[in-house]
């Protein structure tokens, strides 16, 4: 069974639509992260959370928001999707801030 | 700001060739270092990590990496690659601010 799951795995949406990507983990980790991956740019951090009451912006948070509903759940929202948010989105978890464990990713296409 | 450089963006090797992928970081303090691998269509998986101690660390699948503090480097090596090593490899650094900073990745293609 996967320790870090993401839903949906693929999503096509239109410009201006609101969309939510969800991440759940069964690892019992305290920290959760959202990244986007673009070809040639590696992974860039969008938001991260050290616990349910602690949310922090990453390097590219504009146009995104997050919610940490529980220790095991961390959602990423695009309030009004735009085409340059087309990317592969990864959720990750860690315990105490050391190595991170990644989910399978969500491929998002904004048309 | 911290940064991680991977100078080889694309590498093509034949099976049984030796591999070395470069990784340099910019940060003067204590670091934790990682190499992740992403096989086609899959998520990132941890290959190996360095926290402290022996600067030569061994990971899964025959990979190893050497931390050279004076050069701010953490290069990944494998003596003999296989077709199944075709993947994208990411170096990452944790500088104690509890966040990972990733390099831009190196795409490795191993031809049979």
gemmi code that builds the backbone of each chain (N, CA, C; Angstrom):
import gemmi

chains = {
    "A": [
        ("UNK", (0.842, -1.197, 0.000), (0.000, 0.000, 0.000), (0.879, 1.249, 0.000)),
        ("UNK", (0.457, 2.233, -0.773), (1.222, 3.467, -0.855), (1.093, 4.231, 0.449)),
        ("UNK", (2.240, 4.806, 0.887), (2.239, 5.577, 2.113), (1.768, 7.004, 1.881)),
        ("UNK", (2.038, 7.529, 0.687), (1.653, 8.889, 0.329), (0.815, 8.786, -0.955)),
        ("UNK", (-0.409, 9.205, -0.879), (-1.292, 9.113, -2.029), (-1.738, 10.501, -2.451)),
        ("UNK", (-1.977, 10.625, -3.733), (-2.429, 11.890, -4.291), (-3.625, 11.650, -5.184)),
        ("UNK", (-4.596, 12.540, -5.099), (-5.745, 12.483, -5.991), (-6.080, 13.875, -6.495)),
        ("UNK", (-6.471, 14.005, -7.755), (-6.461, 12.964, -8.781), (-5.053, 12.712, -9.290)),
        ("UNK", (-4.857, 11.711, -10.107), (-3.538, 11.448, -10.697), (-3.345, 12.257, -11.974)),
        ("UNK", (-4.424, 12.508, -12.647), (-4.410, 13.334, -13.850), (-5.639, 14.223, -13.846)),
        ("UNK", (-5.428, 15.476, -14.322), (-6.576, 16.376, -14.364), (-6.360, 17.366, -15.484)),
        ("UNK", (-7.417, 17.543, -16.283), (-7.412, 18.588, -17.292), (-8.489, 19.576, -16.907)),
        ("UNK", (-8.151, 20.841, -16.864), (-9.114, 21.854, -16.476), (-8.952, 23.074, -17.366)),
        ("UNK", (-9.901, 23.976, -17.270), (-9.867, 25.151, -18.123), (-9.393, 26.375, -17.342)),
        ("UNK", (-8.874, 27.319, -18.054), (-8.432, 28.578, -17.460), (-9.561, 29.211, -16.659)),
        ("UNK", (-9.210, 29.653, -15.445), (-10.182, 30.316, -14.590), (-10.892, 29.407, -13.609)),
        ("UNK", (-10.800, 28.110, -13.804), (-11.463, 27.167, -12.904), (-10.669, 27.031, -11.605)),
        ("UNK", (-11.416, 26.734, -10.533), (-10.778, 26.420, -9.269), (-10.578, 24.912, -9.201)),
        ("UNK", (-9.423, 24.514, -8.735), (-9.138, 23.094, -8.656), (-8.391, 22.779, -7.371)),
        ("UNK", (-8.674, 21.615, -6.814), (-8.002, 21.178, -5.592), (-7.307, 19.856, -5.823)),
        ("UNK", (-6.076, 19.785, -5.390), (-5.312, 18.542, -5.406), (-5.154, 18.084, -3.962)),
        ("UNK", (-5.350, 16.791, -3.760), (-5.328, 16.292, -2.395), (-4.173, 15.321, -2.167)),
        ("UNK", (-3.699, 15.336, -0.935), (-2.605, 14.472, -0.539), (-2.918, 13.877, 0.829)),
        ("UNK", (-2.736, 12.572, 0.925), (-2.930, 11.887, 2.201), (-1.729, 10.999, 2.482)),
        ("UNK", (-1.421, 10.835, 3.753), (-0.281, 9.987, 4.106), (-0.616, 9.122, 5.328)),
        ("UNK", (-0.041, 7.934, 5.300), (-0.233, 7.006, 6.417), (1.085, 6.767, 7.146)),
        ("UNK", (2.054, 7.610, 6.895), (3.380, 7.418, 7.486), (3.472, 7.997, 8.900)),
        ("UNK", (2.491, 8.799, 9.295), (2.556, 9.421, 10.608), (3.538, 10.575, 10.686)),
        ("UNK", (3.932, 11.094, 9.529), (4.893, 12.193, 9.507), (4.217, 13.506, 9.869)),
        ("UNK", (5.014, 14.407, 10.453), (4.460, 15.683, 10.872), (4.514, 16.731, 9.766)),
        ("UNK", (5.445, 16.593, 8.853), (5.666, 17.646, 7.872), (5.190, 17.218, 6.495)),
        ("UNK", (4.564, 18.159, 5.802), (4.068, 17.876, 4.452), (4.406, 19.040, 3.535)),
        ("UNK", (4.590, 18.714, 2.268), (5.101, 19.682, 1.295), (4.350, 19.518, -0.025)),
        ("UNK", (4.274, 20.610, -0.761), (3.791, 20.575, -2.140), (4.860, 21.175, -3.048)),
        ("UNK", (5.169, 20.426, -4.116), (6.129, 20.867, -5.123), (5.464, 20.826, -6.494)),
        ("UNK", (6.007, 21.619, -7.392), (5.688, 21.417, -8.800), (6.979, 21.123, -9.554)),
        ("UNK", (6.834, 20.264, -10.562), (7.972, 19.874, -11.378), (7.720, 20.305, -12.808)),
        ("UNK", (8.658, 21.046, -13.355), (8.611, 21.470, -14.743), (9.890, 21.009, -15.418)),
        ("UNK", (9.804, 20.596, -16.670), (11.010, 20.112, -17.375), (12.127, 21.144, -17.329)),
        ("UNK", (13.307, 20.690, -16.935), (14.472, 21.557, -16.902), (14.572, 22.468, -15.692)),
        ("UNK", (13.536, 22.452, -14.855), (13.540, 23.334, -13.676), (13.601, 22.550, -12.371)),
        ("UNK", (13.535, 21.266, -12.432), (13.567, 20.473, -11.219), (12.280, 20.619, -10.430)),
        ("UNK", (12.390, 20.462, -9.121), (11.229, 20.605, -8.234), (11.323, 21.940, -7.501)),
        ("UNK", (10.210, 22.632, -7.486), (10.168, 23.899, -6.772), (9.080, 23.834, -5.715)),
        ("UNK", (9.405, 24.364, -4.542), (8.522, 24.268, -3.393), (7.420, 25.318, -3.461)),
        ("UNK", (6.183, 24.862, -3.299), (5.037, 25.774, -3.353), (4.634, 26.198, -1.931)),
        ("UNK", (4.331, 25.220, -1.102), (3.965, 25.439, 0.293), (4.482, 24.269, 1.115)),
        ("UNK", (4.649, 24.531, 2.417), (4.992, 23.447, 3.319), (4.355, 23.689, 4.676)),
        ("UNK", (4.191, 22.592, 5.398), (3.497, 22.649, 6.684), (4.224, 21.769, 7.680)),
        ("UNK", (4.573, 22.335, 8.824), (5.285, 21.559, 9.831), (4.327, 20.865, 10.796)),
        ("UNK", (3.141, 21.385, 10.921), (2.069, 20.692, 11.620), (0.763, 21.351, 11.225)),
        ("UNK", (-0.331, 20.907, 11.796), (-1.650, 21.346, 11.361), (-1.810, 22.867, 11.462)),
        ("UNK", (-1.160, 23.476, 12.405), (-1.344, 24.919, 12.602), (-0.217, 25.744, 12.014)),
        ("UNK", (0.639, 25.126, 11.271), (1.821, 25.827, 10.746), (1.906, 25.649, 9.237)),
        ("UNK", (1.621, 26.731, 8.501), (1.651, 26.719, 7.047), (2.643, 27.783, 6.594)),
        ("UNK", (3.463, 27.441, 5.624), (4.493, 28.374, 5.167), (4.549, 28.417, 3.655)),
        ("UNK", (4.816, 29.598, 3.132), (4.966, 29.734, 1.689), (6.338, 29.238, 1.260)),
        ("UNK", (6.353, 28.634, 0.084), (7.605, 28.262, -0.523), (8.046, 29.312, -1.520)),
        ("UNK", (8.869, 28.894, -2.465), (9.433, 29.878, -3.405), (8.470, 30.315, -4.504)),
        ("UNK", (7.407, 29.539, -4.745), (6.507, 29.892, -5.839), (5.045, 29.752, -5.401)),
        ("UNK", (4.648, 30.436, -4.352), (3.314, 30.261, -3.784), (2.234, 31.091, -4.473)),
        ("UNK", (2.609, 32.080, -5.263), (1.600, 32.935, -5.895), (0.671, 32.116, -6.772)),
        ("UNK", (-0.630, 32.328, -6.583), (-1.630, 31.623, -7.370), (-2.079, 30.312, -6.760)),
        ("UNK", (-1.493, 29.970, -5.611), (-1.821, 28.719, -4.927), (-2.225, 29.006, -3.475)),
        ("UNK", (-3.004, 28.102, -2.918), (-3.284, 28.124, -1.491), (-3.321, 26.687, -0.997)),
        ("UNK", (-3.202, 26.505, 0.313), (-3.183, 25.159, 0.872), (-4.049, 25.105, 2.116)),
        ("UNK", (-4.369, 23.872, 2.480), (-5.106, 23.616, 3.702), (-4.579, 22.338, 4.319)),
        ("UNK", (-4.257, 22.385, 5.603), (-3.834, 21.183, 6.313), (-4.997, 20.769, 7.217)),
        ("UNK", (-5.809, 19.876, 6.690), (-7.050, 19.527, 7.378), (-6.807, 18.634, 8.595)),
        ("UNK", (-5.738, 17.905, 8.552), (-5.374, 16.992, 9.632), (-3.902, 16.679, 9.435)),
        ("UNK", (-3.310, 15.991, 10.406), (-1.889, 15.691, 10.238), (-1.647, 14.895, 8.965)),
        ("UNK", (-2.621, 14.096, 8.585), (-2.427, 13.196, 7.443), (-2.869, 13.776, 6.112)),
        ("UNK", (-3.441, 14.961, 6.093), (-4.027, 15.485, 4.850), (-3.563, 16.912, 4.589)),
        ("UNK", (-3.180, 17.136, 3.344), (-2.646, 18.442, 2.944), (-3.108, 18.698, 1.519)),
        ("UNK", (-3.955, 19.719, 1.330), (-4.546, 19.971, 0.019), (-3.958, 21.227, -0.593)),
        ("UNK", (-3.833, 21.199, -1.888), (-3.340, 22.341, -2.659), (-4.451, 22.822, -3.567)),
        ("UNK", (-4.720, 24.128, -3.548), (-5.764, 24.690, -4.399), (-5.195, 25.720, -5.358)),
        ("UNK", (-5.731, 25.674, -6.569), (-5.461, 26.719, -7.540), (-6.757, 27.493, -7.648)),
        ("UNK", (-6.747, 28.726, -7.172), (-7.993, 29.488, -7.079), (-8.578, 29.793, -8.445)),
        ("UNK", (-7.709, 30.138, -9.373), (-8.146, 30.441, -10.736), (-7.033, 29.973, -11.664)),
        ("UNK", (-7.175, 28.767, -12.150), (-6.079, 28.138, -12.882), (-5.723, 28.911, -14.152)),
        ("UNK", (-4.430, 28.911, -14.443), (-3.925, 29.527, -15.666), (-3.006, 28.527, -16.371)),
        ("UNK", (-2.833, 28.681, -17.690), (-2.051, 27.681, -18.435), (-0.637, 27.462, -17.920)),
        ("UNK", (0.018, 28.479, -17.379), (1.396, 28.244, -16.929), (1.458, 27.514, -15.590)),
        ("UNK", (0.306, 27.091, -15.087), (0.292, 26.196, -13.933), (0.208, 24.729, -14.370)),
        ("UNK", (0.239, 24.525, -15.669), (0.355, 23.167, -16.187), (1.692, 22.588, -15.751)),
        ("UNK", (1.650, 21.485, -15.019), (2.877, 20.908, -14.456), (2.540, 19.584, -13.798)),
        ("UNK", (3.583, 18.963, -13.292), (3.436, 17.764, -12.472), (3.589, 18.214, -11.014)),
        ("UNK", (2.608, 17.862, -10.193), (2.597, 18.302, -8.799), (2.853, 17.104, -7.887)),
        ("UNK", (3.785, 17.300, -6.973), (4.116, 16.250, -6.025), (3.871, 16.717, -4.601)),
        ("UNK", (3.331, 15.816, -3.817), (3.231, 15.983, -2.383), (4.354, 15.163, -1.746)),
        ("UNK", (4.878, 15.637, -0.644), (5.922, 14.894, 0.060), (5.703, 15.030, 1.557)),
        ("UNK", (6.245, 14.078, 2.295), (6.164, 14.118, 3.757), (7.543, 13.870, 4.346)),
        ("UNK", (7.727, 14.311, 5.559), (8.955, 13.973, 6.274), (8.678, 13.972, 7.764)),
        ("UNK", (9.572, 13.294, 8.469), (9.479, 13.264, 9.924), (10.665, 14.049, 10.468)),
        ("UNK", (10.396, 15.136, 11.090), (11.477, 15.936, 11.639), (12.310, 16.677, 10.626)),
        ("UNK", (11.868, 16.723, 9.392), (12.549, 17.570, 8.409), (13.744, 16.961, 7.727)),
        ("UNK", (13.876, 15.654, 7.758), (15.014, 15.032, 7.086), (14.596, 14.537, 5.717)),
        ("UNK", (14.864, 13.298, 5.367), (14.505, 12.894, 4.007), (13.005, 12.949, 3.799)),
        ("UNK", (12.648, 13.243, 2.576), (11.240, 13.374, 2.232), (10.807, 12.184, 1.384)),
        ("UNK", (9.551, 11.848, 1.559), (8.946, 10.739, 0.833), (7.851, 11.309, -0.047)),
        ("UNK", (7.898, 10.922, -1.309), (7.048, 11.555, -2.292), (5.856, 10.696, -2.683)),
        ("UNK", (4.770, 11.388, -3.019), (3.617, 10.723, -3.588), (3.826, 10.489, -5.071)),
        ("UNK", (2.851, 9.856, -5.730), (2.998, 9.489, -7.137), (2.835, 10.644, -8.102)),
        ("UNK", (2.360, 11.778, -7.633), (2.240, 12.942, -8.499), (0.865, 13.103, -9.113)),
        ("UNK", (0.532, 14.351, -9.439), (-0.681, 14.697, -10.178), (-0.267, 15.482, -11.407)),
        ("UNK", (-0.659, 14.973, -12.554), (-0.354, 15.701, -13.788), (-1.534, 16.614, -14.080)),
        ("UNK", (-1.287, 17.917, -14.014), (-2.341, 18.908, -14.231), (-2.107, 19.638, -15.535)),
        ("UNK", (-3.148, 19.712, -16.342), (-3.108, 20.461, -17.591), (-4.195, 21.520, -17.532)),
        ("UNK", (-3.783, 22.754, -17.766), (-4.735, 23.868, -17.796), (-4.817, 24.374, -19.238)),
        ("UNK", (-6.010, 24.283, -19.803), (-6.163, 24.671, -21.219), (-6.761, 26.068, -21.355)),
    ],
    "B": [
        ("UNK", (20.557, 33.080, -1.069), (19.721, 31.894, -0.950), (20.521, 30.657, -1.359)),
        ("UNK", (20.126, 29.550, -0.759), (20.819, 28.308, -1.099), (20.466, 27.897, -2.524)),
        ("UNK", (21.414, 27.277, -3.177), (21.143, 26.767, -4.513), (21.905, 25.479, -4.722)),
        ("UNK", (21.420, 24.698, -5.658), (22.033, 23.422, -5.995), (22.210, 23.377, -7.506)),
        ("UNK", (23.414, 23.047, -7.933), (23.711, 23.008, -9.365), (24.018, 21.593, -9.806)),
        ("UNK", (23.354, 21.180, -10.845), (23.675, 19.923, -11.505), (24.074, 20.284, -12.936)),
        ("UNK", (25.341, 20.152, -13.228), (25.853, 20.691, -14.480), (25.532, 19.820, -15.681)),
        ("UNK", (25.340, 18.531, -15.448), (25.015, 17.625, -16.551), (23.509, 17.531, -16.660)),
        ("UNK", (22.949, 18.077, -17.726), (21.498, 18.029, -17.872), (21.056, 16.732, -18.540)),
        ("UNK", (21.849, 16.281, -19.476), (21.547, 15.023, -20.164), (22.831, 14.216, -20.273)),
        ("UNK", (22.741, 12.951, -19.943), (23.888, 12.044, -20.057), (23.430, 10.790, -20.772)),
        ("UNK", (24.207, 10.381, -21.753), (23.913, 9.148, -22.476), (25.105, 8.215, -22.312)),
        ("UNK", (24.831, 7.006, -21.853), (25.887, 6.018, -21.640), (25.470, 4.679, -22.207)),
        ("UNK", (26.437, 3.869, -22.488), (26.177, 2.474, -22.848), (26.204, 1.633, -21.586)),
        ("UNK", (25.500, 0.519, -21.632), (25.517, -0.391, -20.486), (26.943, -0.760, -20.143)),
        ("UNK", (27.204, -0.882, -18.864), (28.497, -1.243, -18.281), (29.446, -0.055, -18.170)),
        ("UNK", (29.078, 1.082, -18.714), (29.927, 2.265, -18.553), (29.826, 2.772, -17.121)),
        ("UNK", (30.821, 3.531, -16.711), (30.794, 4.123, -15.376), (30.084, 5.474, -15.431)),
        ("UNK", (29.479, 5.796, -14.298), (28.669, 7.008, -14.217), (29.186, 7.917, -13.119)),
        ("UNK", (29.254, 9.206, -13.412), (29.449, 10.189, -12.365), (28.624, 11.412, -12.706)),
        ("UNK", (27.731, 11.769, -11.816), (26.887, 12.954, -11.973), (27.298, 13.990, -10.939)),
        ("UNK", (27.514, 15.203, -11.413), (27.991, 16.249, -10.521), (26.863, 16.974, -9.795)),
        ("UNK", (27.164, 17.383, -8.574), (26.235, 18.184, -7.775), (27.053, 19.126, -6.914)),
        ("UNK", (26.775, 20.399, -7.034), (27.417, 21.402, -6.191), (26.349, 22.252, -5.527)),
        ("UNK", (26.608, 22.683, -4.322), (25.638, 23.492, -3.607), (26.318, 24.741, -3.074)),
        ("UNK", (25.512, 25.723, -2.804), (26.044, 26.967, -2.247), (25.442, 27.190, -0.874)),
        ("UNK", (26.206, 26.832, 0.134), (25.803, 27.077, 1.518), (26.997, 26.765, 2.391)),
        ("UNK", (27.346, 27.646, 3.276), (28.557, 27.488, 4.052), (28.417, 26.742, 5.352)),
        ("UNK", (27.218, 26.434, 5.743), (27.006, 25.790, 7.039), (26.822, 24.295, 6.907)),
        ("UNK", (26.272, 23.723, 7.943), (26.024, 22.278, 7.967), (24.897, 21.921, 7.005)),
        ("UNK", (25.124, 20.874, 6.235), (24.118, 20.461, 5.260), (23.828, 18.968, 5.384)),
        ("UNK", (22.631, 18.615, 4.996), (22.274, 17.224, 4.752), (22.060, 17.099, 3.249)),
        ("UNK", (22.560, 16.035, 2.667), (22.577, 15.915, 1.208), (21.869, 14.646, 0.760)),
        ("UNK", (21.203, 14.745, -0.365), (20.393, 13.633, -0.853), (20.543, 13.501, -2.366)),
        ("UNK", (20.401, 12.288, -2.822), (20.161, 12.014, -4.231), (18.846, 11.244, -4.338)),
        ("UNK", (17.985, 11.761, -5.215), (16.733, 11.097, -5.517), (16.762, 10.658, -6.977)),
        ("UNK", (16.002, 9.607, -7.269), (15.872, 9.126, -8.632), (14.392, 9.087, -9.010)),
        ("UNK", (14.123, 9.436, -10.253), (12.751, 9.385, -10.756), (12.755, 8.552, -12.034)),
        ("UNK", (12.254, 7.331, -11.936), (12.132, 6.484, -13.120), (10.968, 6.977, -13.960)),
        ("UNK", (10.995, 6.702, -15.247), (9.956, 7.235, -16.138), (8.551, 6.955, -15.625)),
        ("UNK", (7.783, 8.025, -15.492), (6.402, 7.897, -15.061), (6.206, 7.629, -13.590)),
        ("UNK", (7.255, 7.695, -12.810), (7.130, 7.374, -11.389), (7.486, 8.580, -10.520)),
        ("UNK", (7.266, 8.407, -9.208), (7.597, 9.477, -8.280), (9.058, 9.389, -7.845)),
        ("UNK", (9.496, 10.392, -7.145), (10.873, 10.416, -6.684), (11.100, 9.407, -5.576)),
        ("UNK", (12.239, 8.743, -5.664), (12.619, 7.777, -4.627), (14.016, 8.136, -4.126)),
        ("UNK", (14.230, 7.927, -2.854), (15.529, 8.243, -2.272), (16.563, 7.197, -2.677)),
        ("UNK", (17.681, 7.662, -3.236), (18.788, 6.781, -3.590), (19.766, 6.659, -2.430)),
        ("UNK", (20.144, 7.794, -1.879), (21.071, 7.796, -0.753), (21.056, 9.162, -0.098)),
        ("UNK", (21.668, 9.207, 1.084), (21.672, 10.438, 1.855), (22.960, 10.548, 2.660)),
        ("UNK", (23.332, 11.776, 2.951), (24.471, 12.029, 3.820), (24.041, 13.006, 4.895)),
        ("UNK", (24.287, 12.602, 6.158), (24.014, 13.497, 7.276), (25.318, 13.865, 7.977)),
        ("UNK", (26.134, 12.873, 8.249), (27.400, 13.108, 8.941), (28.217, 11.831, 8.849)),
        ("UNK", (29.468, 11.903, 9.297), (30.307, 10.704, 9.343), (31.061, 10.487, 8.046)),
        ("UNK", (31.204, 9.238, 7.671), (31.948, 8.859, 6.472), (31.408, 9.613, 5.258)),
        ("UNK", (32.269, 10.369, 4.586), (31.774, 11.173, 3.459), (31.441, 10.345, 2.218)),
        ("UNK", (31.815, 9.083, 2.227), (31.457, 8.205, 1.116), (30.249, 7.386, 1.562)),
        ("UNK", (29.128, 7.641, 0.930), (27.900, 6.956, 1.333), (27.447, 6.030, 0.226)),
        ("UNK", (26.912, 4.910, 0.640), (26.409, 3.927, -0.319), (24.893, 3.896, -0.248)),
        ("UNK", (24.296, 3.789, -1.435), (22.849, 3.751, -1.486), (22.347, 2.466, -2.110)),
        ("UNK", (21.139, 2.550, -2.597), (20.539, 1.376, -3.213), (21.036, 1.194, -4.637)),
        ("UNK", (20.887, 0.001, -5.131), (21.158, -0.331, -6.531), (22.600, -0.056, -6.950)),
        ("UNK", (23.528, -0.118, -6.048), (24.942, 0.018, -6.384), (25.443, 1.448, -6.519)),
        ("UNK", (24.599, 2.416, -6.191), (25.014, 3.814, -6.267), (25.781, 4.220, -5.007)),
        ("UNK", (26.678, 5.170, -5.191), (27.372, 5.769, -4.060), (27.596, 7.246, -4.359)),
        ("UNK", (27.882, 7.999, -3.307), (28.154, 9.425, -3.486), (29.209, 9.840, -2.484)),
        ("UNK", (29.986, 10.828, -2.887), (31.049, 11.317, -2.026), (30.831, 12.783, -1.715)),
        ("UNK", (30.814, 13.090, -0.428), (30.685, 14.461, 0.038), (32.084, 15.035, 0.185)),
        ("UNK", (32.368, 16.096, -0.560), (33.641, 16.795, -0.422), (33.321, 18.204, 0.043)),
        ("UNK", (33.513, 18.421, 1.326), (33.087, 19.675, 1.930), (33.815, 20.872, 1.327)),
        ("UNK", (35.106, 20.712, 1.071), (35.911, 21.830, 0.562), (35.479, 22.253, -0.835)),
        ("UNK", (34.847, 21.347, -1.550), (34.390, 21.640, -2.905), (32.883, 21.859, -2.970)),
        ("UNK", (32.220, 21.784, -1.847), (30.752, 21.933, -1.796), (30.115, 20.983, -2.818)),
        ("UNK", (30.600, 19.770, -2.844), (30.105, 18.839, -3.854), (29.607, 17.542, -3.232)),
        ("UNK", (28.725, 16.891, -3.969), (28.158, 15.606, -3.543), (27.856, 14.834, -4.823)),
        ("UNK", (28.887, 14.320, -5.451), (28.741, 13.668, -6.751), (28.272, 12.231, -6.610)),
        ("UNK", (27.432, 11.836, -7.534), (26.858, 10.485, -7.545), (27.653, 9.619, -8.504)),
        ("UNK", (27.903, 8.378, -8.096), (28.702, 7.481, -8.946), (28.088, 6.080, -8.966)),
        ("UNK", (28.361, 5.410, -10.080), (28.059, 3.981, -10.177), (29.079, 3.389, -11.130)),
        ("UNK", (29.725, 2.313, -10.729), (30.813, 1.763, -11.550), (30.355, 1.194, -12.893)),
        ("UNK", (29.143, 0.656, -12.933), (28.694, -0.005, -14.145), (27.175, 0.142, -14.242)),
        ("UNK", (26.729, 0.968, -15.169), (25.292, 1.236, -15.257), (24.578, 0.148, -16.049)),
        ("UNK", (23.287, 0.056, -15.775), (22.429, -0.881, -16.488), (21.318, -0.108, -17.189)),
        ("UNK", (20.701, -0.766, -18.152), (19.609, -0.132, -18.890), (18.528, 0.362, -17.922)),
        ("UNK", (18.319, -0.386, -16.863), (17.275, -0.041, -15.897), (17.614, 1.200, -15.070)),
        ("UNK", (18.809, 1.717, -15.207), (19.170, 2.958, -14.508), (18.711, 4.197, -15.270)),
        ("UNK", (18.149, 4.012, -16.440), (17.594, 5.134, -17.189), (16.545, 5.830, -16.341)),
        ("UNK", (16.786, 7.110, -16.068), (15.927, 7.836, -15.131), (16.418, 9.276, -15.073)),
        ("UNK", (15.717, 10.061, -14.270), (16.191, 11.408, -13.965), (16.670, 11.433, -12.523)),
        ("UNK", (17.804, 12.063, -12.301), (18.442, 12.061, -10.988), (18.507, 13.491, -10.452)),
        ("UNK", (18.079, 13.622, -9.210), (18.033, 14.931, -8.574), (18.902, 14.942, -7.323)),
        ("UNK", (19.718, 15.947, -7.234), (20.465, 16.216, -6.016), (19.661, 17.210, -5.180)),
        ("UNK", (19.698, 17.073, -3.862), (18.944, 17.983, -2.992), (19.727, 18.245, -1.723)),
        ("UNK", (19.527, 19.428, -1.194), (20.255, 19.857, -0.002), (19.265, 20.377, 1.038)),
        ("UNK", (19.474, 19.966, 2.283), (18.714, 20.483, 3.405), (19.699, 21.248, 4.274)),
        ("UNK", (19.433, 22.556, 4.402), (20.403, 23.377, 5.100), (20.040, 23.637, 6.550)),
        ("UNK", (19.085, 22.912, 7.051), (18.700, 23.130, 8.439), (17.486, 24.011, 8.569)),
        ("UNK", (17.044, 24.595, 7.459), (15.813, 25.353, 7.496), (14.618, 24.442, 7.220)),
        ("UNK", (14.867, 23.150, 7.274), (13.824, 22.151, 7.169), (13.199, 22.065, 5.792)),
        ("UNK", (13.820, 22.660, 4.826), (13.327, 22.548, 3.461), (14.415, 21.944, 2.585)),
        ("UNK", (13.980, 21.215, 1.599), (14.915, 20.692, 0.616), (14.992, 21.649, -0.562)),
        ("UNK", (16.195, 21.898, -1.030), (16.401, 22.644, -2.264), (16.923, 21.660, -3.290)),
        ("UNK", (16.251, 21.573, -4.411), (16.590, 20.599, -5.437), (17.397, 21.222, -6.565)),
        ("UNK", (18.255, 20.429, -7.156), (18.863, 20.799, -8.411), (17.866, 20.599, -9.549)),
        ("UNK", (18.257, 20.989, -10.737), (17.340, 20.918, -11.875), (17.259, 19.533, -12.496)),
        ("UNK", (18.085, 18.623, -12.029), (17.991, 17.243, -12.488), (18.928, 16.912, -13.635)),
        ("UNK", (19.273, 15.638, -13.719), (20.066, 15.106, -14.831), (19.341, 13.912, -15.400)),
        ("UNK", (19.058, 13.976, -16.683), (18.416, 12.855, -17.353), (19.482, 11.895, -17.857)),
        ("UNK", (19.413, 10.672, -17.395), (20.364, 9.635, -17.802), (19.660, 8.654, -18.728)),
        ("UNK", (20.256, 8.430, -19.874), (19.767, 7.421, -20.799), (20.855, 6.377, -20.965)),
        ("UNK", (20.535, 5.141, -20.649), (21.482, 4.047, -20.790), (21.018, 3.193, -21.953)),
        ("UNK", (21.879, 3.081, -22.944), (21.522, 2.282, -24.119), (22.022, 0.855, -23.934)),
        ("UNK", (21.183, -0.105, -24.323), (21.551, -1.512, -24.116), (22.664, -1.975, -25.053)),
    ],
}
model = gemmi.Model(1)
for chain_id, residues in chains.items():
    chain = gemmi.Chain(chain_id)
    for i, (resn, *xyz) in enumerate(residues, 1):
        res = gemmi.Residue()
        res.name, res.seqid = resn, gemmi.SeqId(i, " ")
        for name, pos in zip(("N", "CA", "C"), xyz):
            atom = gemmi.Atom()
            atom.name, atom.element = name, gemmi.Element(name[0])
            atom.pos, atom.b_iso = gemmi.Position(*pos), 0.0
            res.add_atom(atom)
        chain.add_residue(res)
    model.add_chain(chain)
structure = gemmi.Structure()
structure.add_model(model)
structure.setup_entities()
